[in-house]
């Protein structure tokens, strides 16, 4: 069976790199097979003797010690001499040194170049591709089995293994290197495979132009490392930050649900929705349920990366149909995030019509997390991948759990505001007079229109009070602030005005008494 190192050496004879291990006195204590062939001396002949005994001219080293690097003539066992280039490397132990040598009659540069090429082609964590001027693959360590990225057969081009947009971007960068000679260093390149299983990677790419002896461009040498995990982790960090900043910006429960799916699509998933409990939408606390059946959920928000919502899926505003008593339903009710696929979900539902409502037709991986706040399951957020090839992973489940926990607080705040807002509206409507009044003197008609579409219920009021002597008092008031406190204060002031009006006090005196009352209330 051949190895990548052997493949790399096609047409190039392997260099005879001799190795000798010597101690601090220069005595040989290790002798390689390559050294035996180069000097034609077996190990027993040189072991435990000074390395200087191999020199053809010992007078060349008057100090009795070899320099760390240089050239030397050695006496071979056959009686001839061989000139070598050598280099001495210190090892971890100060007692030992390693001497490496090659025959000087070979082009040393070519030998080291060949050795470098073999080393690159033998790598498993670093991708190496040598391309010609047409950017076709000439040599690569990814020809038979890819360690990083898609397989790259010799002769293949970028468009053969990558989707057209990615191939065009990568080719433009390599063309620039080929034409200008300016290296590409640490460029981030996204790659989506053009063939099943349609995987997706992110690479850190460096490239240099190759030239012949006359300086003419011969192609591009490309080195790249797989940065996919780092890239995905970075995308998750960005998504987590955007979700934290963008979800819960209002106290509108429907808007909050929409912010959740907007944060997830398209960076995290291709399709997403939020289902909320009917009670939560009304501002009430949903009942605690466990198991299947009618969960009293309603689709509150949806988002699809394709723009339009798939016609077969449950539409927004529709009630969620009852679910069988599935393990995944119980896990969601217990506050856990689940990851599953279409096939598993289909077996659990056992109803093709229900599956069509619950899963996109081309969805292959699903993730769902409960909106869990203060011990209550307010609803759930679910997401599917359809166009993105990779399934959801454990890291995705952790991320969605964090986003769902933050979203649940936003939904719960909006739910409690909805309840308070409804109570304030009810109280205020009861405290306000009838819209139309009729006295012996006049008829009045009024209307109360809260600011911001009803979101700012406060302490504004109007009144028409029948007085003796065929008179009618018209009153308009405003309590600063909003909510139940302002509404309750408005009721107390309205009652006080009606009581003081019955005394038939002049308006300025009545207002003076009312001002005293306000001061006491403020204190």
N, C-alpha and C positions, 0 to 999 in steps of 0.2 A: 504494500500500500504506500503510495507516495505521500509526501508531506508538502505543505506550502513552501517550506524552505527549499525542497528539492525542485518544486515547480519554478521557484524564483530563479534557480540557477541554470535554467535551460540555456545552453550555448555558452555558459561562463563556467570554467573549471573552478572548483572550490579552492580557496586560498589555503596554503600550508601555513597555518598560524601555530608556531611552536610555543609551548608553554613550559617554563621551568620554575619550580618553587625553591627558593633559597633562604637560608637563615641569615642572621645578621653578620655572620662571618663570611658569607658568600658560598657556603657549602650547599650543594644541590640535595634537596630532600624530596623533590617531586619532579617527574619527567614524563611529558605527554607522548602519546603515539606519534603526533605530528612532529614532535622534536626528534624522535627516533628516526623518522623518515628524512627529515631535513638534514640532520647532521650524520645520519647513517651510523648512529651509535645506540645500542640498546640501553635500557635503563640501568641494568646492573653495572655497566661500564662507567657510568658517570655519577651514579648515586653516591652520596657521602664523600664526594670530592669537591674541590673548589671549582667554581664555574670558570675561573680564569684559566684552568688547564685546557679548556677548549679553544682558547684564542691561538690563532696562528702566529700572532706577534704580541707577546706579553709585554714587550717594551712599550707598546702603545698606551699602557696604563701604568705609568711610573708610580702613581700613588697606591697601586695595589688594589684599586677599587674601580669598578665600572661606573661611568656616568649614568645618570637616570635615563637618558635616551641618546640615540645616535646610531652609528653604523659600526660593524665589527666584522673581521674575517675569522671564520671558525675552521678548525681542522676536522675534516670528515673522517669517518672510519676507513674509507677507501684510500685515504692519503691525499685526496684533493682538498681544496678549500672552497668555502661558500661565503659570500658576503651577505649579511643580513641587516635589516633595519629592526631595531628593537626599542622597547619601551618598558620601564620598570614602574610598577604600581605598588604602593604600600598597602598592606591589608590592615584589618582592624588590629591585629597583633603587631606591635613594633618589632617583634622578633622575626617576622616573615615578610618576604617580598615576592611578587610575581613578575617574572620577566616574559614578555610576549615578543615574538620575533617573526618576521616574514623574509623570504628571500629577496634581496635587493635587485635581482635581475628581472623581477616581474614589476609591471607598472603598479606601484603600491596604491596609487589613487584609484585605479580601476578595481583593485581588490576590495578596498574599503567601500567603494560605491556599490559593488555587488553585495558585499556583506550588509550594507545599509538597506538595500532593496529587499534582500531576504528577510531581514528583521521586520521591515514594515509589512511585508506580505504575510508574515507569520502572526501578526497581531490579531487579537480577538476583540479588544476593547476600542481599538482605534481603526477606523475605516481608511483604507488607502486605495485610491483610484488614479491610474495614469491614463490620461486621455490624449488623443492625437489632435491635430489642428481642426478636425471636424467634430471634436468633442466626443468621439466614439471611444469606448473602453478598450485600452490596449493591455493593461495589466491591472489586477485588483485582487484583494484578499476576500472579496465577496462573490466570487464567481460561482462557487459550488454551494455554499451555504452561508447566508447572511448572519453575521454576529450582531451587526448594528444596521438597521434599515433593510430595504428590500434587496433581494439577490440582484447582482449586476453581471450578467453574462458578458464575456469578451465580445466586443463588436456592438454591444447595445448602446443606445443613446438615452438621453434624459427622458425624452417623451415616451420611451418604451416602458418605463417603470414608474413614472410619476404622472399625476394628473396634469393636464395642459397648463393651468395657471401656475402651478409650482415649477413645472419644467421650464416655462418661459422665464420665470424670475431667476431660477438657478443658472440657466444658460446665459442670460444677460450678464450676470456677475462673472462667469468664467470667460466669456467673450472679452470682457473688459480686461481681465488679467492677461489673456492671450495677445490682445492688441497693444496694450500699453506697457506690459511688463510690471505693473504695480501690483504687489502681492495683495491677496485678500486675507485678512486676519480676523478670526473669531466672529465671522458673520453668522447671524442666526437665520437658519433656513428651515421653513416648514415644508414637510414632505408628506403627501398623501398618495398611497400606492394606487396604481392604475388597474391592478388586478385583485381578485379576491385573495384574502379576506378584507381588503381595503383598510389597512391599518394606517395610522397617522403618527408621524414622528416630528421632533424638532431637533435639528443638528447644529452644532457649532462647527462652522466650515472655515478652513484655511486653504488657500491655493496659491501656487507659484508657477510661473511660466518655465518650461523646460526649453533648452537650446542645444544645438549641435556645436561641434568644435569651432565653427565659423560664426557663432552667435545668432544663427537663424532659429526662429521659434519652431519647436517640434511638437508642442502640445502643452498640457497643463497637468501638474501633479496636485492632487487634492487629498487633504487629510481632514477627517471629521470625526467627531465624538458624539455619542447619543446624549442629548440634553433633554430628552422627552420628560423624564420624571421632574426635573427642575422646572421645565416649561409649564407642565400641568400644575405643579405646586404654586408657581407664580400666578397662574390664571386663577387658581382657587383663592389665593390671598387677595387678588384684585376684586373678585366677585364678592368675597366676604366683606371687604371694605365698602363696596358700592351698595350692597344689601343693607349694611348697618346704617349707612348715611341716607338711603333712599326709602326705606320701609318705615311706615308709621309717621310720615310727615304731616298727616292730617288726622282729625278725629272722625273721619267718615269711614265706616266699616267697609263699604264697597270699594272705595278708593284704596284703602289699605290692602285689601285682597288683590287688587289689580297691580299694586306696586310689587307684591311678592312674585307674581308670574312674570312681570316685566324684568325683574332682576335675574330670573333664571333663564329666560329665552332671549337670545340664542346662545349665550356663552356657556351655559351649563347643560341645557337640554334643547330638544327641537320642539317639544310640545309640553305644556304645563297647565295645570288648573288648580284652583282652590275651591274646596267644598266647605261650606260653613253650616253649622247647626241652625235650624230654623229659629230656635230660641235665641241664639246669639245674634242673629240678624235683627231680631225684635228688641234686643237690648237685655234679654233675660239670661239667667244662668241655665245652660243646657243640662238635662238630667244625666246622671251617670249611668252608662249602659255597658254591658259586657256580652260579647257574642254577636251572632248575626241577627238578621231580621231587618225591619225598617229602622234605619239609623237616624231618620229625620234630618237628612243633610240636603243642601241645595247648592247647585253650582253657582258660585259667586263671581268668579273671574277666570278668564282663559287667555292663552297666548300661544300662537303657532309661529315658528320661524318662517313658514311659507306665506305668512300674511293672513290668509283666510282660514277660518276654523274648519277642520275636516267635517264634512257633512254627516258622517256616520257616528261621530262622538256625541256624547250628551251635551246639548247646547247650554249656554249660560242662562241662568234663571230657572232651569228645570230641576225637579226633585231627583235625588239620587235613588235609583231603584234598590229594593231590599237586597242584602248580601247574604249568602249562605254563612253558616257558622265556620269560617275558615280560621286557620292558625294565624294567618297574616292580619286578619281583622282584629283578633284578640291582641296581637302584638302592638298594633297601632293604638288600640284602646288603653294599653298599658304604658304608652308613651315612648315606644321604640320605633326606630326607623327601619323600613324593610327594603330589600332589593330583590327583584324577581324578574322574570321574563314572560313573554307572551304565552309560551307553551305552558308554563307552570300555572299562570293565571287562568288560562283556558280550562285546564283540568279541574281547577278548584271551582270555577263558576258552573261548569257543566251545562252551559246554555249559550249557544252561538250568538243569539240576539243580545244577551247581556254582555258578552265579550266584545261585540262590535261597539257597544256604548262605552265600554271601559278601557279599550285599548285601540290606538291607531292601527290601521290596517297593515302598515309597514313598520310598526314599532317592534323593537327586538329586546330592549332593556328598560325596566321601569324601576323607579325609586319613589318612595312615599314616606312622609313624616307627619306625625300628628301636630296640630297646633294646641299645645298643652300649656295651660297657664292656671296657676292657683288651684291645681288639682282637678281642673276641668278640661275636657277635650272639646275645644271650640270648633274643631273641624280638622281638615287635613290638606296638605299640599302634595300633589303628585306630579311626576315628570317622566317623560318618555324620550328615548333616543330613537330616531328614525333614520335620518341621513348620516349622522355621526356613527362611524363604524364601531368604536370601542364601547363595551358595556360599562355600566356603572361599577365602581370599585368601592372598597371599604373607605378610602379617603373621601370619596364623594358622599358616602352615607354620613360621615362625620361632619362634612361641610353643610349638608342639607339639614342635619339635626341642629346645628348652630343657627342657621338662617331661620328655621322653623321656630326655634325658641324665641329669637328676637321678634319674629313676625307675630307670634302668639301674644306677646306683650302689647304690640301695636293694635292687634284685633281686640284684645280685652279692654284696652283703654277706650277704643272707639265704641265697643259694646256698652261699657259703663256710661260713657258720655251720652250715647243714644237713650239709655234708660233715664238719666238725669234730665236730658233735654225733653223727653216725652212727659216726665213728671212736671217739669217747669211749665211746659205748654198747657198741660191740663189744669194746673193750678191757676195760671194766668187767665185762661179762658173763663174759669169759674169766677175769678175776682173781677174781671171786666164787666161793665154793664152791657145790657142788650144793645145790639147794633142800632136798633131803631127805638126811640122813645117818643112818647106823646104826653104833653102836659096841657093844662088849660090855656097856656100862653103860646107854646110852639111845639113843633115836631122836629126831632133831630135824627140824623142818620150818621153812623160812623163806621169805620173799618180799622182794624189793627193789622198792619203789615210789618212783621219783624224784618230786621236787616239780614242780609246775606242768606236769603232764601229760607229763613226760619231757623238758622243756626245760632242766632244771637238773642235768644229769648231773654228779656230783661225786665226793667221796672217802669216802662212807659205805660201811661193810662190816660183815659179821658172819661168824663162823667157829665151828666145833665141832672141837676138836683132841683126838684120843684120846691119853691119857697112860698111862705104866706104872701099875701098882698099881690097875688097874680104875678109873681116874679119867678125866674128860673136862673139858677147859677150854672155857668159852663166852666168846667175845670179840665185843664190839661197838665199832666205831671210827668216827671221823668226822674227815676232813681238811677244814679250812676252805677254801672256795672251790669253783669249778666248772670243768669243762672237762678237757682232757687232762692239764694239770699236776697237778690235784688227784687225778685217777684214777691217774696214774703214781706219785705219792707214796703213795697208798693201797696200791698193790701192793708197794712197798718195805717199808712198815710191817707189812703182813700177813705178808710173808716173815720179817721180823725177829721178830715175835711167835711164829711157828711154830718158829723156830730156838731162841729163848730158852725156849719151853715144853718142848722136849725135854730141857732141862737140869734140869727139875723145880724151878725156882726158886720161892720164895714169890711170890705175886702182887705184893706191894709192891716186892720187889726186881726182879722182872721189869719193872714199870712204871718203876722208876728207871733201869734200863738203856735202856729204850725212850725215856725222856725225854732221855737223853744223845744217843741216835741222832737224835732230832728236832732237837736243838740243832745237831748237826753238819750235818744236812741244811739247816737254815735259814741257817747260816753260809756 
